[in-house]
């Protein structure tokens, strides 16, 4: 037996890429067969049908292990592990949270897929149980920032593979869709089966099998949601697994636009191999989606580009898809957009709600562009907002508020432009009163129209007139923080307010001008004013983004006090950059906060503001000579 073990060990070491070892090291018993067949003649799958083939997520036993169980707030919580499959002769096991309301049966269920660098979410399954669902969140990244998890407790183990994020063993493979082989991939040749997207998606399909087998769950009512990388995986899962009855991808799943598709305005274009496009890209999965799906993503998201989505999702029918797009934000949502996820599942997994139809957007581009929005009137409409932009750069684009005016059952707005050499992008948000049973969460919910766009050639051919002019008054403050977005707003002194309005040519700073605004502050404090320049290479491609800042001292006063910022007083927070900011032309974002980072001489200094007393208000943000 010792000689047999030595022979098998040498064989395994020499042939690590072979998928199946036919003997165990003890007893001569056959090893479990791999979950995926070996490649035939080295030929890799070239389509989704070939990639998934006859794979059945029910075939192999899950071998479920309950690691921990506890009860709290009328809900049962469990750490469980299940077998994903066997790959290169080794089993892969997934750790997950599972929760459900105590004593209930035939529950709808929601599978949650976390994003990159994150962990399975206890909060997600807790909220699911509170709302009458069974909830499951898989820990595909293998991270340990988990509720009630202790060192030594079992965790996700991908066996012979490394699909963790960040990668635990293969530091060179930072995730993702790479098809290139290495010692931790499934195939020894370039293959879509080497992509972590495929393997985590397979694990998610096995998670649905787990939910199907739970006595509390109605297997006919399973939904899926996920954020960021989890959003992409949610989109793909909805396309490949018909057991998904409703889906909500958040900040993921917009798909690819190829470099050759130059006639599309905006969009993030990439060079994508034919194999990746056919087997790994969202583009392959989106046309296969048949379940109701809600696009939940902000207008400036870096991971799910809004223009890519508008093109790649254009053929999903209105009765199947809804959109909820928060303006100005990147990779997060406001509460009135976030609540749409719960409402979507309430409709499609419980039948307890009916989401209004997608607002109809009619755009006229002969003369001054104008918009007519017709919302679904089945629920009381609280407000309608029309946003438009002339900026081709998706991530740093400022969305102008077109000031929609009600006219009968419609809302109308003009969208004047400064030039017909720039594209035009438009969408509308319709906010409704939240039904009474959900009012404790948020008073309104918002759904969005589809995103409309036109390239300069289209605008010119239609006879668009450029009538808009530059304006030195950036924000009079009459509408509060409407053109801004906020972070840590409920936790002074950590609050930050940001606007991209200074990037828009209408409000871009003239050479030599000073930025001036008035603010109220009822205690002695510091205000850090930061100009974020060339973010994402938007204005100077290939050059780095640089922040320039200055700290302004404020005195306690119930009255408005003036803050003035000039170019010479700004310093780069990157100490390697000694050149001053020459002009305002590269500013992509302005932020103000009582805390932040400045350069003090040749040292970085963190400014920790004091508790902010009184309202956070500004007015008359303007350029002055």
C-alpha positions, 0 to 999 in steps of 0.5 A: 500500500505504501508503494501504491501511495508513492506511485499515485503521489508521483503521478499527481505531482507530474500531472496536476492539470489532469482533472480526475485521479482514479484511485484514492490513497487508501483502500484502492477505492475510486475518487469521486468524479469531477463535477465537470467533464475533462476537456475533449482533445483540449477543446474548450467551450466556445458558447454558453450552451457548451460551457454549461452543457448538461450541468445539473446543479442537483446531481451531486449531494450537497453534504450540508453541514450546520456549523452553528445555529442560534435564534434571535428576534423570532428568527433562526440563524445558521452557519452552513456549509455545502459542497460546491463540487469536486474539481481536480480531484478535490472537493470545494465547500462553501460557507453561507449564512441561512436565516428564516422566520421561526416556525414559518413554512412555504416561504419565498427565499432570497439568495444574496451574492456579495461583492469583491473583497466583501463577505457573506452578509448577516444583515441581508439575511436578517432583513430577509427574515424580518420581511418574511423571507428565507435568506441565504448569503454565500461567502464565496470570497472566503473572507472572515469578517462574519457575525459570530465567526471565530478563528478555527471555525470552518470557512469556504474552501475552494480545494484545488482552485482559488476563487477567493477575493482577494485571492488567498493563494494565487496573489497574481490572479486578482480575480476575475474573468481571466481565462489564462491557466495557472496552478489554481485554475480548472483547465491547463489551457485558456478556457472560460472554465478558468474564469472565477465568474463561471466558478462562483456562478456555479457555486450560486447555482448550488446555493439555489439547490440548497434553498430548494431542499429546505423545508421552510422554502417554497422552491417555486419562489426564489429570488437573487440579489447582489452588489458590485461583483455580486451584481454581475453574478446576479445578472448572469445567474438570472440568465442561466438558471430558470429557477430564479423567479426575480432578480435585482443586480446592484451596480453590476451587469451592464455588459461590454461595449466593444472598441469597434462600436464607436457610434454609441455616445458615452459607454466604456469600451473595451477590447474583449476576446471572442471567447470571453464575450461568448462565455463570460461577459454579461452580453452572453447572459442578458438575452437569456434573462426571462425572469422579472429583473430590476436594474438598481444602480446609480448614474455615475457607477464605476462598475456598472456603466450606465451607457453600457446598460442602456445599450445592452439591456435595450431589448429586455421588454418593459413588462419584464424590467424596471430601473431605479437610478440615483443621480450623482452617486457612485456605487451606492444608493439613496434609501428611496432607490434602495427600497425598490429591491424589497418592493420588487421581491414583494411583487414577484415572490409574494404577490403583495405589491405591484410596481408601477410601469417604467415611465415613458420618456419622449424626447424632441430634438428639433430646436431646443431639446425637450422632454415629456415624461408620462409616469404610470398613474396607478399610484400617487406620484410624489414628484418627477425629476428629469436629468440630462447631461452633455458629458460623454464621460460616464463616471464624472458626468454632472447630471443637470436637473431640467426642472420638470413642470407638471402639465396634466398627467405629464411632466415637461422640461427643456434641456438646452445645450451649449454645443451640438458637438457634444452628446446628450443623455437624458433620463427621468425619475418618478417618485411615488408614495411608499405603501403604508406597510413599508412607510417605516423604511422610507416614505417614497420610492423611485423608479426610472425611465430608460436612458436616452442618448444621442451622438453629436451627428444625430443632434446636428441632423435633427437641427438642434440649436445650441442656446445655453450659455456659461453661468458664474452662479453655480448654485444659489442654494434655493433647492438645498443640496439637490445638485450634490451627493452626501456621505456620512451625512447623519454622522457629524463631523464626518459629513461630506458634500460633493458636486460634479457641477464644476466640471460642466462647461456651463459652470466651469471656472474662468481663468483667474477666478475665485470660488466663493460661497456662503455657509452657516456654522454655529460653532468655531470649526474648520471647513476643508474645501477639496478640488478633485482633478482629472478623476478617472482620467476624464480630462487628461487621459493617461495622467493621474487624478490629483486632489488639491485642498485648503482648510478654511477656519470658520467662526461661530455665528448664526449668520451667513459667512463667506468662504473664498478660495483662490488657486494659489492657496490650494496644495496637492494632497499628494506630496510628490506633486509640488506644482500648483493648480494652474486653472480650474479646467481639470476639476471634476468634483468639488467637496466640502467637509469639516474633516479631510486631508490637506498638505501642511508644508511637506507633510500631510495633515488630517483635519478632524472637524468638531461637531457641526452645530446648526444646519448644513446650508450653503448658498451663492456658490459662484465664480468671482474675478 
